[in-house]
Amino acid sequence: MTIVRRASDLIGDTPLLELARTGTGTRLLLKLEQLNPTGSCKVRMAKQMVVEAERDGRLKPGGHIVEPTSGNTGCGLALFALERGYRFTAVVDRHAAREKLRMLSAMGAELVFVDTPSTGGPSSVRRREVAARLAAELGAYHPDQHNNPGNANGYTDLAAELLRQLGAVDVLVAAIGTGGSLCGTVRELRARGARTLSVAVEPMGSIIFGGRPGVYHQTGAGSPEGFPVGSNVDYSLVDRSHRVSDGDAFAGARVVARRTGLLLGGTTGGAIHVALRRLLEHPPGSTVVVLANDAGEKYLDSVYDDDWLRARGVLDELAHRRVERWFTTYAASVRVAAREAWPTPVAVGA
């Protein structure tokens, strides 16, 4: 067993799980980023933003960090604040999963709440305004994850891990919010010679790729109406984009939980939904990787709660059955391919 002295030393080297395989030899793998400390890939970029700010003097010993967050980035910043002796203030709203807010408090973060819009969606614009004002008033470091280069830089190691584990990544699918995890990983993969097809998945109602704005309940991904898309969303690094409804995204996460025992976040469920639906579109033998960006234990009161879903009109039983059918169909195609490769011997008559 490896013994470390700080929780942050456990970041990275997350495993891969084969979720599905087709008769054409294409496989769908999950990169289990929820196994990082704080249960999210965002701890990678939180570390990098802190390290870069320390390096250039924006963050000094005993300093103060202020950042708006829906939870996962905040938990990563809270970890480094407590390890390195900083004060951390997270600007949040009630749209965030309750478990994330409780995690932030448990890790010593100070929470400043802003009002949630009457529509029930995220108050991203207001959170950003309040965080900028607080940081200016307090003389604090405001990372601004949407535009901080350290965000995307934080996924250099993730790309290196994937190539070390797999040799090649043909398709990378991920939910997109700040843009760092998908664009940062793809940028480094391509810098290392990979020809990876990148697929961005945003909630229906998000405006990152110009769709019609609306209310969505997938936290940590997408951008609501009026929120400026940050520079870490590098459109030149995104080959395809898809929008997924709350019902489909949550069905993806819930069906995976029932089949594997792994609880994943709702936005990861959306990425899985898109990857499963389009798995046969890729050349035979392709390796498709979905970034499982956070842990589903944070959503027991939402994504995995039937009453919560019904109250918001996003419990879609047909969507659950569609996801189950994809798994069944792909498994059947593998059995058919195996029979064709090894046909049953025909007995010769006496």
N, C-alpha and C positions, 0 to 999 in steps of 0.2 A: 504494500500500500504506500502511495506517495503521501508524505506529510508536508503540508504547507503552513505558513504562519499568518496569512491573511486570506480572507474570502476572495479578494480580487485575484489572487494567484490561481484560482480555479477557473478563470475565464478561458473559454476556448476548448479546442479538441473535443467538440461535441460529436456524438455518434450519428450514424445514418440508419434509418429503418426502411426496409422495402415495404411499401404500402400496397402496391399492385404491380402486376406484370401482365403483358398481353401475349397472345400467341405469336406475334411478330417479333418477340424478343425485347420489346421496349419495356422499360421498368420505371416506375414512379417511386422515388425515394424522398423521405422526409429528413432534412437536416435539423436535428432536434436541439434547436437553439434555446428552448425553454429550460434546458438542463444547465444553463449558465447560472451563476449567482444572481439573485433577484428574479429568476425565472423568465429572462428575456434576453434577446440579442442586443437590446439597447444598452446594456451595460458595457458592451464593446466600445460604442461611440462615446458614451459618457466618460469612460476612461481617457479616450483620445482627446476629447475636448478639454478635459482638466489638464492633461499632460502638456498639451500645446499652449494652454493659457499660462501655466506655470513657467514654461520655457521662455515665453516672450514677455513675461512680467505683468500680464493682465490679471493674474491671480497670485497674490502674495501670501506668505505664511499667516495663518489666523484670519484669512479673508472670508468674504461672504459671497455665496452664489445665489442668484435669483433666476428662476426659469419657469415659464408656463409649461404645463405638462398634463397629459391625460393619464399619466401614471408610470409607464415603463421607463421612460427617460428619467423621470424624477427619481425612481427607485435606484437607478444606476448612479445618478449624481449624489443621492443620499449616501450610498455605500462609500463613495470616494470622499465625501465630506467627512464622514465619521472616521474613516481610516487616516485621513490627512489633516484633520483638525480644523475643518472649515465649518462655518455656519451655512445652512441651506434653507432657503425659503422656496416652496413650490406654490405656484399660482394655479389653482385647480377650479373645477366646477363639479356639479352633481351628475353630469353626464358620464364622468369617469366611473369605472367599476368600483363599488364600495370597498372591495377587498384591496384594491390598489391604494386607495386613500388610507386604509388602515395600515397597510405595509409602510407607507411613507411616514406615518406617525410613529409606528413602532421603531423605525430606524432613526428617529430623532429629527425628522424634517418639520419645519414650521409650515403650516398650511394656511394660505390666504385664498378664500373662496370668492368667486365672482358669480353673479346671477346666471342661471341657466336660461336660455331663451324660452319663451312660451311654447315654441314648437317642440321642445324636448330635445333638440339637437345640441351639438357641442357649442360652447361659447368661445371658440378659438380666437376670434378677433378681439374680444374683450379681455381674455386672459393675456394676450400678447401686449395689449395697451397697458394693462395694470403692471405686468412684469417689467416693462421698459421704464415706467414711471418709478416704481419701487427701486429698481437698480440705480437709477440716476439719483434719487433722493438719498439712498444709503451708501452710495459709492461702491456698489457691489458689482461683481462680475456677472454679466448676463450672456450666457453662451449663445443664445438664439440658434437653436438646433436646426432650424429650417435653412439657415444661410451660413452656418459655421462649417468651414472645410473639414474640421476635425471629425464631423459626423461621418461623412463618406470615407475619410481616411481610416476611421476606426474599423472598417471591414476588410482591410488589406489581409489580415491574418485569416479571416474567414475564407477568402478566395484561395489562399495558399493551402488551407486545410482541405478544401474540396478537391483540389488537384492532387494533393498527396493521397487522399483517400480513394479517389476514383480514377485518376489519370486524365479523365476528360469529363466535362459537363456539357452536354449537348443543348439542354434547355434549362433555364433557371426561372422559376415562377415565384413571385412574392407579392404580398400586399404592399401598397405604396402609400406613404403618408408624407414624412419629411423627404423621402427619396434616398436617404443615406444607405440603407441596407441593400436595396436592389442595385442602385446605380454605383455605389461604392464597390460592391462585390463584382459586378460586371466589368467595371473599369479595370480592376486589378486582374481579373481573369483574362481579359483581352490583352492587357499589358504583358501577360505571361504567355501569350501565343494562342490562347483558347479562342474558338470560334463559336462562342455560346450565344444561343438565341435567348433574348431576355423578354419576359412576359410580366407586365405590371397589372395588378388587380386592385381596383378601387371600389368602394361601396357605391351602389346606385344612389345618386343624390350628391355625390362629390363632384367637384368641378376641375380636377387636375387635368383631365384630358378633354375638357370642354363640354361635358354632358350637361343635361338639364339639372339645375340645383334642386335639392330636396332634403327632407329629413332622413337620417339614417342612424342606426343604433350600434354599428360596428365601431368600437372605440379604438383609437390609435392609428387609424388609416384614413386616407382621403383628406379632402379640404372642403369645408362648407362654403356656401355663397358668401362673397365679400372678403374671403381670406386670401391674401396674395400668396401664390405658390412660390416657395423658396428656391434658391439657386441649387440646392442639393437634388432637386428633381431635374436631372439632366436628360432632356428629351432625346438627345442624340444617342443616348445609351439604351433607350427603350425601343425594342423592335415591334412589340405588340402590346396592346392594352385592352383590358376587358373590365366591364362593370358587373358587379354581382349584387343581387338583392340581399337584404338581411335574412330573409327566409332561407335562401339557398346557402348563404354563408354559414348560418347557424346549423342547418341540416348537415353540411359537410363536417363540421366539428363534432356534432353529436353522434353521427353514424360512425366516425372514426373511433370515438370513445367507446362505443358499444362493441366494435370489432377488435380493438387492440388494447383497450384499457388505458390508453393515453388520452389525457384531457388537454386540448389545445384551445387557444383563443379563437374568437369568432372571426377575426380577419384572416387567420391561418386557414380556418374552415372555408373562407371564400376562395383563397388561393388553391386549396385542394379541390374545391368544386370545379374551378376552371381547368385545372390540370387533368382531372379525371374525365371531364366532358370531352376534352380535345386530345386525349392520349393517343388515339389512333391516327391523328393527323401527322405525326412525326415519322421520319424514316424508320424502317425496321431496325431494331437493336439500339434505339436511342436511349440515353440516360437522361431522365427528367428529374430535376431536383426542386422540391418546394421548401422554402425557408419557413420552418415552424417557429415563428418569431416570439411567441410567448406561451405561458402555461395556462391551461384552462381552469386550474384551481382558483384563479382570480375571478372567475365568472360563474361560480356556483349559484349566485343569486340572480343571474341574468341569462346568459346563453344556455345554461343547463337547468333552468327553472321554467317548467311549463307555464305556470301562472304568469310569470313575468313576460314570457313570449306572447301569451294570449292577450294580455292587457295592451300590448302594442301591436297586435294583429300580425305577428311575424312567426307564429307557430304553423309551419307548412308541412303537413303530413305527406302530401304528394312529393314535395322536395326530398323528404327523407327516403321515400320509396325509390325515387329516381337514383339517388346516390347508391342505395343498396343494390339496385339493378345493374349499375355500372360495375360494381365489384363482382357481382355474379357473372356478368357477361364476360369480363376479362378473364376470370378464373376458368370459365368454360372454354374460352378460346385457347388457353394454354393446354388444356386437356386434349382438345381437338388437334392442335399442332403436334402434341406428343404422339398421338395415335397415327397421324400421317407420317411422322418421321420413323416410327417403329410399327409398321402394320402387323396385324395379327397373322401368324403363319397359317396357311391354308393346308389342311390335311390332304394328302394324295390318296385317292381311293385304292383299295386293295386290288 
